Amino acid sequence: MLSIYVGDRLGLYRALAEHGPVTTSQLARSAGIHERYAREWLEQQAVAGLIEVAAENADAARRQYRLAPGPAEVMLDPESLNYLVPIVWAIPGLAATLPALLSAYRDGGGVPYEDYGEDFRNSIAASNRPMFKNQLGSEWIPAMADVDRRLRADPPARVADVGCGTGWSSIAIARAYPKVRVDGFDIDEGSIATARKNATKSGVENQVTFELRDAGAPGQAAAYDLVTAFETIHDMSDPVAALRAMRALVARGGAVLVADERVAEAFTAPGDELERFMYGWSVLHCLPVGRFDPPALGTGTVMRPETLRRYASDAGFSGVEVLPIEHDFWRFYRLLQ
Ligand SMILES: C[S@@+](CC[C@H](N)C(=O)[O-])C[C@H]1O[C@@H](n2cnc3c(N)ncnc32)[C@H](O)[C@@H]1O
């Protein structure tokens, strides 16, 4: 994954896509790197099956390489649902926190979210953004017909987006429903600062506000038609307090939507690819993040539907409905008042 990081940060995939097929020296020249490194990286990527040899030659200097359209989408298209390269941006942050992580394993403590760094935050933002952009307004909210109707109607509806991170979900809601006002909340200062910039860049700064606030803190009671939490409940030290606060925020007849990892209903070993992926995040990031602040419930990435149902019931909800939305990574829960 770090060899992909090198190719991404140095613009090597971009150079391959724009100038390929290329020889080692052509890539070195167009990307501005040393030829010896260009050769080794190209050979490694081709052996790993990430790029292709376009024209074989016994003389390594004359061999040509290219990036096929499939991998090019994964590496270079930030609008695509297949844009997966941001996942590798998280690796340096995971490595940098290892000393703190080992201590946490020994003493039961946690690691603060901000310690994983800006690259890590950008990794989550860029990984989730295409889903928000392509699916939130066209598939996820329309799966709740009453909410979809309300967000299009007058007087303008209000939406609270809890644990909004860098704001792409709030921005996507504002874009899909031009009448609504969205308030995004997060406890990470860096995320809120970036979210404000993202809103301005996206031209929705008059529709969206972002505030540094704990999800469990009380807000305007019964003020919102929709309260959302995307991939954040499992990261929280006190998910029940957050859900209780979300229940207080929503108006009578409004909706609370939680999207979280589509993990299996029960533990099974060995697990499928998604379960392996989610546990990988859990042991290195989500569990220690959720163990940092008291009460440090430490849910971890693998929040099973049963766990969310228990949290929702403890927070005073009468039930949980799983929405019929097909999705590779997330499951969508509507919490019933
Ligand atoms: C995996 S990120 C998801 C961010 C965003 N919802 C998205 O999907 O891109 C989890 C977010 O939860 C936020 N978070 C964790 N605990 C929180 C709390 N108690 N109150 C508000 N936000 C919290 C983190 O700061 C982080 O931005």
The ligand as a Tripos MOL2 file, in Angstrom:
@<TRIPOS>MOLECULE
LIG
   27    29     1     0     0
SMALL
NO_CHARGES

@<TRIPOS>ATOM
      1 C1        -14.8750    8.0680   10.4490 C.3       1 LIG1
      2 S1        -15.0910    9.7880   10.6960 S.3       1 LIG1
      3 C2        -16.5120   10.1020    9.6630 C.3       1 LIG1
      4 C3        -16.6830   11.5320    9.3100 C.3       1 LIG1
      5 C4        -17.8510   11.8500    8.3740 C.3       1 LIG1
      6 N1        -19.1280   11.5620    8.9820 N.3       1 LIG1
      7 C5        -17.7180   11.0820    7.0860 C.2       1 LIG1
      8 O1        -18.4660   10.1160    6.8730 O.co2     1 LIG1
      9 O2        -16.8310   11.4090    6.2750 O.co2     1 LIG1
     10 C6        -15.7460    9.8580   12.3370 C.3       1 LIG1
     11 C7        -16.0110   11.2670   12.8150 C.3       1 LIG1
     12 O3        -16.6660   11.2220   14.0790 O.3       1 LIG1
     13 C8        -16.2310   12.3300   14.8200 C.3       1 LIG1
     14 N2        -16.5810   12.1250   16.2400 N.ar      1 LIG1
     15 C9        -16.1500   11.1490   17.0620 C.ar      1 LIG1
     16 N3        -16.6750   11.3010   18.2890 N.ar      1 LIG1
     17 C10       -17.4920   12.3940   18.2230 C.ar      1 LIG1
     18 C11       -18.3210   13.0620   19.1740 C.ar      1 LIG1
     19 N4        -18.4320   12.6280   20.4260 N.pl3     1 LIG1
     20 N5        -19.0080   14.1480   18.7670 N.ar      1 LIG1
     21 C12       -18.9170   14.5980   17.4900 C.ar      1 LIG1
     22 N6        -18.1460   14.0080   16.5480 N.ar      1 LIG1
     23 C13       -17.4350   12.9210   16.9190 C.ar      1 LIG1
     24 C14       -14.7540   12.3740   14.5370 C.3       1 LIG1
     25 O4        -14.1620   13.5910   14.9030 O.3       1 LIG1
     26 C15       -14.7420   12.0850   13.0360 C.3       1 LIG1
     27 O5        -14.8130   13.2820   12.2930 O.3       1 LIG1
@<TRIPOS>BOND
     1     1     2 1
     2     2     3 1
     3     2    10 1
     4     3     4 1
     5     4     5 1
     6     5     6 1
     7     5     7 1
     8     7     8 2
     9     7     9 1
    10    10    11 1
    11    11    12 1
    12    11    26 1
    13    12    13 1
    14    13    14 1
    15    13    24 1
    16    14    15 ar
    17    14    23 ar
    18    15    16 ar
    19    16    17 ar
    20    17    18 ar
    21    17    23 ar
    22    18    19 1
    23    18    20 ar
    24    20    21 ar
    25    21    22 ar
    26    22    23 ar
    27    24    25 1
    28    24    26 1
    29    26    27 1
@<TRIPOS>SUBSTRUCTURE
     1 LIG1         1 GROUP 0 **** ****
